[in-house]
Amino acid sequence: MSRDKFLNYEMFFHAFNYCFGKSGLKQHELAEKTGILQGRISEILSGKYSAGKKVQTKIANALGYELDD
């Protein structure tokens, strides 16, 4: 993983954790809104899975945010 990709992932990881906590949603509710399995949501939140751009976009949109390109 290049340094830029790592930094982008780290920024998404921290922003996702913050925004998800702020949203008040439960993991299964976010899973329903995004079509992403609840287990995968859990892995992303814990840092065990590195979400790609498509998944990041789905999550951001479900939480009411947009990602910059």
N, C-alpha and C positions, 0 to 999 in steps of 0.2 A: 504494500500500500504506500503510495507516495505521501509525502509530507502534507501536501495540499488536501488530498482526500482524507487523511487522518484528521487534520484540523477541522475540515468541514463536518466529518462524522462526530467529532468531539463537540462541536458547537451544536449540532442537531441533538445529540444525546442529552446534553445539559438543558437545552431549550425544551425538548420534549418532556423531560422529567418535571421541569418547572411548570410548564403549561398544562400538563396532564394533572398534576397535583392541584393547580389553581382551578381547573375545570370542574372538579367535584364528581367527574364521571368515574365509574367503576370500569375495570378492565373489560369485562364482558359487554358493557355498553359501548365502549370505544370499538370493540371488535365488531359489534353489530353495525355501527355507523360506517366502518371502513371496509368491512368484508375480510378483514385480517383475523386469523385465528387468535383466540384469547391467549393461548400458549405462546404464540409468536410475540404478541404485545408484551407479555411478561418477560420474554427473553430480551426484547429491545430495551425495556425499562431497566433491566438488571445489567445490561451491557454484554450479555452473552451472545447477542446476534447483532450484526451490523446491517441495518436496513439500507436498502438501495434507494435511489432517488424516487422511484415510483411509489414505494411504500412510505417514504418520508412525506411525499406530497399528499397522499391519502390521509395520513395521520394529521398533518398540519391543517388541511382543509376541514377535517372532522372536528378539530379543536377551534376552528374559526380563524385560522392564520393562512398566509400564503408564503411559499418559499421563493427566495430569489434564485435566479438561474445561475 
